[in-house]
Amino acid sequence: MATFMCLKRNWEAFDVTAGNRRDTFIPIGWYEVERIKNPFDFEGCWLVIKGTLIGASEGSWRQWINDGEIDWENYEVVITDTLPEGVVLSTL
């Protein structure tokens, strides 16, 4: 099943290609993401932009989801299993 993520602001995430950890810029937009094993062998999965190793821990992304108590406004991250109608995926 596909997973999609909407970033409502530009985010810095990690690029862990070849075992390095480098800060990488991800522009505002909708992305297809995939879960991978934590590249640093900690508990939990990472969500990375599909086809890359650019992302962060799933927990890190999920802390920015509006939960009804806190409205993150333009910091909000949306994670969903369905892409809203009419949305075009962004690319890096």
Backbone bond lengths (Angstrom), bond angles and torsions (degrees), N, CA, C in turn:
res aa  C-N    CA-C-N  psi(-1)  N-CA   C-N-CA  omega(-1)  CA-C   N-CA-C  phi
1 M - - - 1.445 - - 1.530 108.94 -
2 A 1.312 116.11 136.10 1.465 121.66 -179.85 1.531 110.16 -75.58
3 T 1.328 115.11 151.83 1.457 122.43 174.43 1.519 107.12 -129.31
4 F 1.336 115.55 139.00 1.455 121.20 -177.93 1.523 109.75 -125.18
5 M 1.328 115.47 151.03 1.459 120.73 -179.62 1.520 109.12 -136.40
6 C 1.323 114.95 133.76 1.463 121.56 176.76 1.525 108.11 -108.53
7 L 1.322 115.47 125.51 1.465 121.25 174.63 1.519 107.46 -103.76
8 K 1.318 117.15 122.41 1.456 121.08 -176.60 1.524 112.21 -93.06
9 R 1.319 116.19 3.51 1.464 121.69 172.72 1.522 107.10 -149.76
10 N 1.309 117.04 167.47 1.457 120.21 175.09 1.531 108.45 -69.80
11 W 1.329 116.01 135.05 1.460 120.81 -176.94 1.512 110.56 -121.44
12 E 1.324 115.28 149.34 1.449 121.35 167.94 1.510 106.82 -98.65
13 A 1.305 116.17 129.70 1.460 121.01 178.33 1.523 106.81 -131.84
14 F 1.322 115.92 -175.08 1.461 120.51 -179.07 1.519 110.87 -104.89
15 D 1.307 115.76 140.23 1.453 122.28 169.14 1.523 105.56 -106.36
16 V 1.325 116.77 113.72 1.468 120.65 -176.23 1.527 111.82 -106.90
17 T 1.331 116.25 26.41 1.454 121.26 177.03 1.525 109.02 -59.48
18 A 1.333 115.60 135.73 1.472 122.63 177.54 1.526 112.58 59.73
19 G 1.338 116.92 26.72 1.461 120.45 175.22 1.516 114.73 79.25
20 N 1.316 118.22 -2.63 1.462 121.01 177.16 1.515 109.17 -85.10
21 R 1.319 116.11 157.39 1.461 120.35 175.85 1.516 107.74 -120.97
22 R 1.322 115.57 105.13 1.457 121.76 -176.16 1.516 108.99 -123.31
23 D 1.328 117.19 133.92 1.468 120.31 176.10 1.515 109.13 -65.93
24 T 1.334 115.93 136.41 1.461 122.46 -178.04 1.519 108.62 -136.25
25 F 1.303 116.00 142.95 1.453 123.64 -178.66 1.527 109.70 -88.39
26 I 1.343 117.65 129.57 1.467 122.63 173.46 1.530 107.23 -117.85
27 P 1.343 117.12 118.36 1.469 119.75 -179.42 1.532 112.87 -71.41
28 I 1.323 115.36 161.92 1.462 122.63 174.00 1.519 109.23 -50.89
29 G 1.340 117.13 140.56 1.460 120.06 175.34 1.511 112.91 152.76
30 W 1.318 114.75 -178.03 1.461 124.02 176.84 1.521 108.67 -101.79
31 Y 1.341 116.71 134.30 1.458 122.25 -178.10 1.518 109.91 -133.55
32 E 1.328 116.27 145.45 1.455 119.34 167.82 1.524 105.85 -83.75
33 V 1.325 115.53 132.70 1.467 120.37 -178.12 1.518 109.22 -123.13
34 E 1.314 114.73 161.59 1.463 120.12 176.06 1.512 108.80 -136.67
35 R 1.328 114.77 152.67 1.457 121.12 178.34 1.521 109.02 -87.88
36 I 1.336 114.64 136.10 1.459 120.65 174.37 1.522 108.54 -131.11
37 K 1.291 115.17 161.39 1.466 121.07 174.19 1.528 107.85 -62.11
38 N 1.317 116.93 143.02 1.452 120.78 178.54 1.535 109.18 -56.61
39 P 1.338 118.30 121.00 1.464 120.52 -176.23 1.519 114.14 -68.51
40 F 1.334 117.53 -10.21 1.453 121.34 179.22 1.527 112.03 -108.55
41 D 1.333 114.86 15.06 1.465 123.22 176.70 1.526 114.69 61.11
42 F 1.336 116.89 25.07 1.456 120.20 171.41 1.519 108.46 -87.67
43 E 1.327 116.07 168.90 1.459 121.37 178.60 1.523 110.26 -67.67
44 G 1.307 116.58 149.76 1.460 121.67 176.02 1.515 112.70 92.50
45 C 1.312 114.24 162.19 1.471 121.85 -178.72 1.519 110.63 -96.23
46 W 1.303 114.67 166.34 1.456 122.88 171.05 1.511 108.42 -109.81
47 L 1.333 116.94 148.11 1.462 122.66 168.15 1.517 106.44 -104.56
48 V 1.338 115.44 121.80 1.462 120.88 179.75 1.522 108.88 -124.20
49 I 1.322 116.10 153.32 1.459 120.80 174.92 1.527 106.98 -60.07
50 K 1.316 116.16 129.66 1.465 120.89 -175.36 1.527 110.75 -54.10
51 G 1.334 115.07 133.44 1.452 121.55 179.04 1.519 114.19 84.24
52 T 1.340 116.64 2.46 1.468 120.87 178.83 1.520 108.70 -131.41
53 L 1.294 116.18 -179.50 1.460 121.93 169.35 1.529 108.58 -119.19
54 I 1.332 115.82 40.17 1.463 122.42 -179.39 1.525 108.36 -107.37
55 G 1.323 115.88 118.95 1.455 120.28 179.92 1.516 111.40 172.14
56 A 1.319 115.16 -148.93 1.463 121.96 -179.29 1.528 107.76 -162.08
57 S 1.318 115.77 177.35 1.461 118.68 179.58 1.519 109.53 -62.64
58 E 1.329 115.54 147.14 1.456 119.79 -179.65 1.520 110.51 -58.60
59 G 1.323 116.88 -39.48 1.458 120.77 178.50 1.521 112.70 -61.61
60 S 1.327 116.17 -37.33 1.468 120.14 177.97 1.520 111.07 -62.56
61 W 1.334 116.87 -44.05 1.460 119.85 178.52 1.531 110.96 -67.09
62 R 1.333 116.39 -44.17 1.469 119.80 -174.03 1.525 113.52 -67.02
63 Q 1.315 118.83 -20.75 1.471 119.43 178.82 1.525 112.02 -66.67
64 W 1.333 117.40 -14.80 1.465 121.93 -178.73 1.518 112.72 -99.53
65 I 1.324 118.47 11.22 1.461 122.04 177.33 1.527 108.76 -82.53
66 N 1.335 117.10 132.44 1.470 119.96 175.48 1.522 108.37 -65.08
67 D 1.330 115.98 129.44 1.466 119.60 -176.18 1.527 113.27 -117.04
68 G 1.318 117.14 11.97 1.458 119.86 -179.15 1.516 112.57 93.97
69 E 1.333 117.24 -25.71 1.465 120.71 177.37 1.525 110.76 -95.90
70 I 1.314 116.25 -36.53 1.462 121.42 -179.38 1.521 108.23 -121.43
71 D 1.324 116.63 132.47 1.459 121.11 175.08 1.529 107.10 -108.80
72 W 1.324 115.94 108.63 1.462 121.42 -176.63 1.528 112.50 -79.23
73 E 1.319 117.46 -6.13 1.458 123.49 -179.89 1.528 110.34 51.56
74 N 1.348 118.85 -120.47 1.458 119.48 -175.24 1.533 112.96 -77.48
75 Y 1.319 118.39 -1.65 1.464 121.00 173.53 1.526 111.12 -88.83
76 E 1.313 115.74 -9.02 1.464 119.91 -174.09 1.527 112.23 -60.98
77 V 1.323 114.46 143.42 1.462 123.55 171.64 1.530 106.11 -116.88
78 V 1.328 117.20 133.63 1.463 122.21 177.05 1.520 107.12 -111.86
79 I 1.322 116.87 127.76 1.465 122.18 176.78 1.520 107.06 -121.58
80 T 1.335 116.94 125.53 1.463 121.20 -174.73 1.525 110.53 -148.12
81 D 1.324 115.47 158.33 1.466 121.11 177.50 1.522 112.60 -90.88
82 T 1.336 116.87 -5.79 1.469 119.74 179.69 1.522 109.05 -129.61
83 L 1.306 115.64 135.69 1.455 121.22 177.58 1.528 108.02 -82.48
84 P 1.331 118.25 125.36 1.462 119.90 179.57 1.531 111.61 -57.49
85 E 1.305 115.99 145.28 1.459 121.62 -179.26 1.525 110.41 -57.50
86 G 1.309 115.87 134.36 1.462 121.56 177.18 1.514 115.13 86.92
87 V 1.335 117.42 -7.61 1.462 120.53 -179.56 1.520 109.59 -79.30
88 V 1.320 116.42 135.25 1.452 122.42 175.87 1.517 108.20 -105.25
89 L 1.332 116.79 131.11 1.459 120.66 -179.55 1.523 111.04 -68.19
90 S 1.319 115.98 142.18 1.458 122.54 175.58 1.520 109.07 -86.39
91 T 1.318 115.53 161.12 1.461 120.91 175.82 1.523 108.14 -128.48
92 L 1.300 114.60 157.48 1.470 118.67 177.01 1.501 110.41 -89.66
